[in-house]
Amino acid sequence: MTAGPTDPREVPDPRDVDIAEYVLGTLDEPARTALRAEIARDPALRAAVADWERRLAPMALALDPVAPPARLKARIDASLAGDTSRSEAAQVIDLRRGLTLWRWTAGAAGLAAVAAAAMAAFLLIRQPLPDPDATRLVAVLRPLEAAEAPTWVVSAEPGEGFGRKRLLVRTLGVPAAGTATEAAPGPRDFELWALPGEGAAPVSLGLIDPAHETRVDLPATLGPRLGDGLGLAVSIEPAGGSPSGAPTGPVVLIGALTRTGG
C-alpha cells in the first residue's frame, strides 16, 4: 500500500471543471445558459459532456431516490420539455432526469452533500476514460447517517504483477465518528474492508490516510470477486488496524463498486 499527496501539477483544466459543474447542475443560471449554447455548437464540448455523464452515473446511482413534490416535478418536466439543446447531441447519454432528481435529493439532504458530490467529481477528473468503449469500476462511499459527512471515491485499476488488481482511494476529508470515539478515546485509524457477500467474512484491504490518496493491493484470493457490486466499507479501528482481523469499530462509510462507461 502506498500513499502520497496529490501532485500539485495535476490541476484540472478549468474548462473541464465547467463541464463537470454543468453536468452536476451546480453552475449559476447565466453561466449554464452560456455554456449550453456553446455545447449546442461544439461537438468537442458535447463529447466532454457525455464523458462526464459516464463518470458521474455511479454517483447518481449511489444515492437513494427521493421524489420531489408533485407541483415541483410538474415544473421540472415542463422545463425539460422546452430544453432541446442536449437532445441534439449525437450519442450523448441523457441523464438529465436522473440528475434532476439527484439534485433534489441532495438539496433535501443539505447543501454540504452537494459540495461533497462536486468534490468527488473533480477528483475523478484525473482518470480519463481511455476510449468510449472502456469500462471502469467505481464506488462512491457514503456515510450511513450524517448527510454532511465527507464522501470517498474508490476506483479499481491494474496492480503490480500479472492479473493483480488494486484500488485507488480518494478521500474528501475525515468522516464523523459520532459518539463511538468518545466512548473509546485514543489514536484511531480508518480501515477499508471488502464485503464479498454470500456469507463470507469482510476482508481487510488496509489502512487509509484521509489526508492523502491511497492505493491498496487486493489479495489474490479476492481478485476473482472484483466486479460490479462488490461491497466496500470503512470502519474506525484502534491505531494500527483491527486487532482481530474483523471490523471492531463503527462503520462510517459504505458503498459498492459500479461499472461505468462502455
N, C-alpha and C positions, 0 to 999 in steps of 0.2 A: 504494500500500500504506500502510495506517495501522496504528498500534499504540498502545496506551494501557493503563494499569492498569484493572483491573476497578472499576466504580463501586461504592463501599462501600455504596450504598443497595440494591444488588442482592443482598440477603441472602435465601437460600432460606427458605421457610416451614418451621419445624421439623416441622409435621405432614406436609408433603410429603416431607421428608427421611426421616421414619419410614417412609412408604410405600415410598420408594426402597430403604431398607435391608431392608424386608420382602421386596420382590421379589428383591433381591440375595441374601438369606439371611444377612445379617450381624447381625441382631438376636439378642440372647440369648434363650433359650427362654421365660422368663417374659414378656418384652415381646412376643415373637412370638405367644404364646398369647393374650395380652390383645388384641392388635391383630387377630388372626384372628377373635375373637369380635365385635369391633366391625365388621369388614368384612362379616361374615355378616348384620348387622342394618342396615347403612347403604349404600344404593345409591350415594351420592356417593363413599364410600370404595372401593367395588368399581370404579367408573368410574376413580378415580385409579390403582388397581392395574392396570387394563387399559391406561391411558395409559403408565404406567411400563414395562409389559411391551413395548409397541411401541417405546419409546425404547431399551430395553436389548437388544432382539433382535439388532441388529447386533453388539453386543459378544460375545454368546454365539456367534454365527456366526463371529466373528473368531478364536476360539480353536480349536486343534486338539483334537479329542475324545480323551480317554483313558478307557478303560473301567475302572471300579472292579473290585476283586476280586469273584469270584462270591459269596462269603459276604456282603460288604458290599452288593452290588447286590440280593441277596435281601431284606436288611433294609430297604433303601430302598424297594423295590417294596411290601413289606408295610406300611410306614408310610404310603406314598402311598395305598394302597387304603383305609386307615382314615380318611383325612382328606377329608371331603366338603364342607367349607365353601367351597372355591373352585369346585367344580362347580355350586354353587347360584347363582353369579353369572352373570346373563344376559349374552351377548355378550362374555365375558372370554376373551382368548386365553390358553389354559392352556399356559405354557411350563415348568411345574414340573419335568418330567423333564429337559428340556434344561438348566435352570438347576441342577438337582441334579448332573448330570454336569459342568457348568461349574464348580460349586463344588469338585467333586472334582479337576478339572484344576488349578484354582488352588491347591488345597491341595498337590497334588503338586509344583507349581512353586515354592511358598513363600508365606508369609503376605504378603510385600510385594506379590505380584501381586494378592491380594485387595484390599489397600489402594488400589492403582492403579486397579482396576476401580471401586471405590466412589467414588473421587475423580472419575473420568470421569463417573459417573452424576450426581454433584452439579453438575458443570459443565453438563451437558445440561439441568438444571432451568430455566435461564434462557431456553430456547427452547421454549415450549409449542407443541404442535401446534394450528393454528388451528381444525381441526374433525376429527371422527373419520375422515373420508374423505381427509384430506390426506396427502401423501407427502413425505418428505424424503430427501435423500442424505446419509449419514453414514459416515465412515470412522474406525476405531479403528486408529491407527498403533502397531505393537508392535515391540519390539526383535527383531533377528534371532537373538540368542543369549541375553543375560542376562535371565532372567525378572524380576529385581528392578528393571530399568531403568524409568524413567517411561514412561507411555503418553500419547499425544497424541490429541485428538479433533478431527476436521475435519468441518465441515458446509457444504453448499452453500446459497447464498442469492442473491437478486437483487442485481445490481450497479447502478452508476450508468450510465444510458443505456439505450435501448431494446434489449431482448434480451440485455443483458450479464449475466454471472454472476461471482460471486466466492466465495471460500472463507473461512470463519471458522476460524481455528486456535486451539484452546485447549490450552495446554501444562500438563503436570503436573510439570515440572522439566527438568533437563538430562540427556539420555541419556549413558550412559557411552561413551567413545570408545576404551577399551581401550588397546592399545599404539600405536595409529596416531598419536595426538598426541605421544606420547613420541618417536617417530621423527622427527616434523616439528614441533618446538616453535614457538610464536609465536601471535599472535592468530588466532582461528578464528571462523567464523560457521556457523550452521545454514542450509542452503538446501533449500527444498521443491521437489520435482520431480513433474511429471505423467508417467505412463508410458502413452502412448496405445496401445501394443501394435502388433501386425501389422507388426513390423519398424521402426516409427517410433522416432526418437531421443527420449530424455527431453526434456521441455520445462521450463525453469526457471520457477518461479512466484514466486521472490523469496526474500529472507532472512527468517528467523523469529527473533524475540527470545523465548527461553524464559521470560523474566520477565513477559511481557505477552501478552494476546490480540492476535492479528494478523489483519488482513483483507488478502487478496491478490486482485487482479483477474485474471481469466482472460483470456489473449489471445483476440482474436476468432476466430482460427483454431481454437482449442481448444474453443470453446463448443459446437459440434455434437457433440463427443466426450464432453461431460459427461453421464454417465449411470451406471447401475448397472454396477459392475465396473471403472470407471476406476481404474488403479493410482496410488498416491502413494508417495513415498519421501522421506526426509530424509537428506542427507549432510553431512559436516563439511568445509567448504571454507576456503581462506585468507580473511583479512579482506576483506570486500567482495564475496565470492562467487567462484564458479568462474571462472578466467581464460580458460577455453576454451569456455564455453557448454555443457559436458557435465560430469557428476559426475567429480571428480578425487579426492575424499577418500572415506573409508569411509562406507558406507550404514549408519546406525544405527537407523532406523525404517522400517517398510514396512507398507502396508495397501491397501485398496481401498474405494471408495465403495459403499455398500449401501443400497438403497431400503428405507425403513421407514415404517410407517403404511399406512393405506388398507386 
